[in-house]
Each structure stands twice: as structure tokens, then as C-alpha cells.
Amino acid sequence: MADLPYRIVIGLEVHVQLLTQTKLFCGCSTRFGQPPNSATCPVCLGLPGALPVMNRRAFDLAVKAALALNCRIASFTKWDRKNYYYPDLPKNYQISQYDLPFSSDGHLDIQTPEGTKRIGIIRAHLEEDAGKLLHEEGGSGKDSLVDLNRTGTPLLEIVSQPELSAPEEAKAYLEELRLLLKALEISDCEMQEGSLRCDANVNIHVPHADGVAATPIVEVKNLNSFRAVERAIKFEANRQYGQFQSDGKKLGDRGVSKATAGWDDVRGVTVVQRRKEEASDYRYFPDPDLVPIEVDSAWIAEVRALLGELPAAQRTRLQSQYALSAYDTEVITRQGRPFVAYFEELARGCGDAAEAKNWLTNEILQTLNDRKSDVRAFPQPADAIAELIREAKATGLNKQRARDVYAHMVSEGGTAKEVIKKLGFTPVTDEGQLRDIVRRAMAANAKAVTDFKNGKVKAADAIKGAVMRETKGMARTEMVQQILLEELQRA
Ligand SMILES: [Zn+2]
């Protein structure tokens, strides 16, 4: 970014849906794709007199995420009402956390071309999700439908410090965050299904006569992919530079306030929509229906014990323990913990980490992608593939044959030994047997034999080809060569 005439300042607000069975304050199911408005009850519909009860599992998951993000967990936290009107918000307020979030002051390390960079986390707090408005296609254009299934689903909001200084860093931050939350089974982080949403606060610092000028901050919303995050930040920074050149407006100037913009992915532009609401616009106040939560050290210790090995530590260990490259380690860990466990079992089972890595990142990953499936649903356990790797080595099975055996094992089942036998990939090592095959091939290719005798050395290739076909390539080439020469001289 050194060639830009300004420095970009980015802070990200990420919302992730927690992997709970039920909603944050009622027992309704959070399963994706249910018939509209079927997963609702008086609590999440906001009917008069219905009282919320906090989902303990959601709180535990949130604490787990905050600990993994090195946050401080507050010993006392409470719920607040954020008041606003929107058609997908039946209560006219959202239950969130305002001045006493359950966690704060954490950090996440990301990889940049310059090395590891630590990004501060201001806070992570819990809140409930709103419903969804559906704008019917081909309708009058005036009507919208509302689906309240999502209303009350637990969301964890993670707010970073404005310490990201390039679009690529924003993407790296999101990738690392997703890896962490998926590994800990806190969220499935599917941007397409809305279980991970991201808003980017962007402004730029421009060298100026009186030092450095900061442009007004714009919060860019509606970012539906990591790629969109990168593109939108790049566009918005450049737009702000143009704007600053023309009007010179700076952060802190009278009448300058934070604005909200939407990202139009098709046109590739940000569209500034409105003045951003201030906290005072929402008339926050403590929710009188919910009791505050006191978190003691025993509770934190209980959740901390569930963390296990975090992705960053896992990468370092795999790299040194199995002598893998940083790239291969990244490919393996990105697939999640069950995949890493499969790799380790395979490496142990076949006694060759490099081969295990090759099979896993080529064949097995390809199979999983083709089937759109997870390693947990892979039909062959790690020790079965380890046997294949060992057998291929012991019998001199070439890579193509080994792949054929693999494909058969995956589609039809069976052990490596069984499939090798079934496909006739048993090596032909018996000299007498091979000599018989050579003689038969010579008898069937009488003309080639005559040509060879008349000095056309190349003619022997046709006979050799016939032998290799007959043995399905399972005879050693040098052995075939030698027997064939002997037999041709004798003919
Ligand atoms: Zn409900």
C-alpha cells in the first residue's frame, strides 16, 4: 500500500450466529431453512406478558469465543434494550449489551506479508438477531413479507480496534477469526446463510499542510463475502480521497458526522445512505425482564478447559512435528479440527508425513469437495488409507494405479489389499510366468519379431507394449526388457 497518497484505517464489526439449538431467550429452534414463521413463540414475537429466559449454552459459547480472543471476561454483565422501530423487529427493541459487555480488551494475531500483526479487540458482546424481510420478486413492488424465524437467534458481536491498515489485512482478520470460531464450534460462519456478517468502518489519513487530516468515518454495510469486504474497502478509501480533495471535510469538523454506506457488489461501488445513528438515538436502558449475570472464576475456568489447541498454536506444532511447509499447514488447518485429526492419524499410520500430506491435500480433499462433504463423512478411516500408502510403497504400485485403488476404495469400499487383488494390480515378479507372457506376445506379434530380426530394433516396443498390457503394468520394465531380449535372440 506504500504507493497510495493516504493511509487507510479500518475497524471491523463482525456478527456471528452462535451454534445453539435454540434461541437466546426462548426455546424456539434456530435451524436454518424452516418454513417461514414456524419457529416462533410469544417471547420472540414480543407478545405482551411473555418473559425471556437466558440460554446458558449461548452464554457459554460466547465466553469461549471471548477467551479464545484473549478478552477479559467481566465479573458482572447485564442486558440492555436498544430501542428502534423496524418491521422485522416485533418488540420495537433489540436485547443487546450496552455499557457493561460481558467481555473486552482482547486481541487476534493475523498473518501479513510483513509478518504477524496483533489486532486489538475492543469488545465482544451478545445480542439477539432481528427477523428477515422478503421482497417478493415480480410482485407489485409495494409489498414485503416478514419471516420471524431468525428473531431472537443469539449473535456475538466482535468489534476490532481500528488497527487494520489494508483491505488485505481486513480479509486476513476475517479468515483467522472464522478459522478460530469454526474450530471451536462456536459458529459455522457461513456468510451465504448470514451466520457471519461484517460491517467495515473506514476512513483515511491524508498528509496535509497542518499535519495529517482524517476523513469522516463511513460504516460500510451489506458485505456478503470476504472478497466484497476487500473490494468495498478499496473503493471506499479511494472515494474518500476524492471527496477530501474536493471538499476538504475532516473528522471533527462542525456538522461532520459518521455515515453509513451500502456496498453494491454488482456495480462495485459504495453508496452513502444516511447519517449514522448515535448511541443516544437508541435510548438504551437496562432490560427489566432479565437479571444481570455474575461470572465467577470457576465458571471461566470451566469454559477455558473446553478450548483445546487453538489454530495458531496448532499451525506451529504441525509445522515442526511433521516438517510441513507453512503453506501445507495452512491448507490442512483451514479444514478444521477433524481434518487435522485425520491427517495426524494418517501420518502416524503410514509412517510418512509427506505422503500423508500429499494424499490428504490432493485426493482426499478433492473427493470431499466433489461430494460437498466433510472428513467426518469420508467413507474410509485414516488407517485404511495408511494401509494403501504402505502397500503402494511395498509393491511398487505407481501413483496412477494407487489412485485407481483409492477411487475404488472410496466408491465401492474394501481394504487396500482386497482392491489391489480385485483390480489385478498384484505385481508380476515370477520369472517363469513373465517368460510365458513374453513368448505368447511374440507369437501374437510375429511380424514385429521378423522386423526386429531384420534390424528394426524399434519393433520390439510393440511386443513390450503387449506384455505390459497383459500384466496391467504390474511387471518391472527392466525385467520385461531383459527377458524379451533373451527370447528375441533365441527366436
Ligand atoms: Zn421463541
Residues whose N, C-alpha, C, O or C-beta is under 5 A from the ligand:
A	BS01	ZN	C26 G27 C28 A39 T40 C41 V43 C44
